Amino acid sequence: MKNWSDYPIFIAVAETGSLTAAGRKLKMSQPTVGRRIRALEDHFGTRLLTKENGALVPTTFGYSILDHVKRMQDEAAAIDRSSATLEHSLAGTVRMSATEGIGTSWLPPVMQAFRRSHPDIMIDLGIGFKNFNLAQREADIALRWMGPGDQNSLIGRKVATVTFGLFASKGYLAERGTPKSLEDLKNHDGVLATIMDDKILWIDDGNGNPVHLPDRITMRTNSIWAFDEAMNAGFGIGATVLCSDCVNNDNMVRVLPNVSRREDLYLVAHEDLRRSTRIRAVFDYLVEAFAQDADMFLNGGLSVFDNGNMVCGTDNDPHHVHRLNTKDAAE
């Protein structure tokens, strides 16, 4: 099918509602997206998209072929996954996805311990708050907050329970005072991070709704890096994980230490890819790595990987088990 490459563009426009947003998603220019859509419409001799309430939506005919195209895309991805399951060597690329914070601070030293024993496995790490599509092989393994997702084809395992607390810089507290109760928070400045569908990172009522928000929000950002820097700079009080690099320094103070929230973290892979030797190796290794750092995620402190003395077990037999050992024990 000579115009197959135009179909993913059509799907992207249908899902995002605009040529510009589709181009951003596909890393293509808006004129190129428009030209490819027009070529597809010329091929069929009819319109595939129409404008409603300022957004591009499929026409009746567009919807009829959209279902077919998505099924074709799923089948193509299944073929791609099938080829991965035939790879029995501990070599090649493993694509992972994770959010800022755990993906930028915790994962690199953890995977370095794995790399020492598996130098031929290359980690391709995607960072962001979107859920990478595992069925479409946007990633082989994903770290997801709160749940593994609702696809039947996914295998998810809860690997950590992570505790969040309220923190502020010493400079901010010296200037504004330390809150003594939840009610005091309304008289303070707040720093908010927005994650995953604009979910606010703050203490909540148990149903995901933020409670006791400060009356004045001095910064709101979708970047954990910017959020950490804002708290350290004295913008106000923010909620972050107890094990964050941001709070493990002399400048940050936990306020209302009896107030916290907890979120579960899941390791997820497509069931087909669990049969790939190298992907299974990374998955199993990460399960054990999270177990090693369970106390850090729950209660704060430093990772066991921070001292650089952790390595993955050796490959002395075909039934290699990816246990973590200290260097001394391994030698």
C-alpha positions, 0 to 999 in steps of 0.5 A: 500500500503505497500511501501507508505512511499517510495513515499514522498522520491521519490517526494523529490528526483525528486524535489531537484535533489539529494539524499543528498538534499532530505535527508536534506529536509526530515531529513534523511541520504543520504544512507537511501534515496538511499536505499528507492529509490532502494527498490521502483525501485525493486518494479516496476522492472525498474528505476525511476531516471536517471542522467542528467547534474549532477542532478537526474531526473525522467525517463519516467516511473518515471514521469508517476508515479510522477503525480499519487503519487502527486495526492495521496499525495494531497488527503491524505493531504485533508483527514488530513485537513478534520479531522482538520475542525471537531475540534470545541474546542479551544484546540490543536496545531496550526502550523504557519510559519514565517520568521526571524525577524517578527517570532522571535521578533514580534510574540512571545509576540503577541501570549503570549497575545493570550495564556493568554485567550487560554492556551490550544492552543499550537503554533508550529512555524516554522521559515524560508524563504521557503514557507511552503506548506499549502495544505500538512499541513506543516503549518496551518497559514503562514506569507508571504511577497509580496503575498499570493501565487498562490494556489486557495485553499489558503485564504490570507489577507494583514495585514501590509505594512512594511517600510524598510530604510537604517541604519548603526552603529554610529561607522561605520559612525564616521569612514567612514562618513555619505552618503549625497546622493544615489550616495554616497552609492557606496563609502561605505561598504554594508551588505546584507541579502538574503531572499526568493530565494536569493532576496537581502534585499536592496532598489530597482527600483520598480521591485525587482532589487537592485539599488545604491549598495555599491561597497564593500560588507563586509558581505552577509548572509541568517540569519536576526540575523547575518545581524542585528549583522553585522550592529551593529558591524559596517560592513557597511550600510544595509537595514532593517525594521524601526520597527526592534529590531536591529535599536531600540537602541542607536547604530544604525542611519538611513541614507538617511531618505528620502530613503525607500522601502515598502513590503506588508505582508500577513496572509495565511491559507488553506480554509479548515482549516478556519473552524477549531475553534482553527485555525480560532481563531488564524487567526482572532486574528492575523488580529486584532493584525496586525491592532493594530501595523499598525503604527509600521510596517509602521513608526517604533517605538515600538509594542503595545505589548511591554508593556505587557498590551494587552490581547485577549478578553474573551470566555464568549459566543459561538460567541467569537470575538478575539478583543484586549483589555487593561488589565484594560478595560478587568477587 
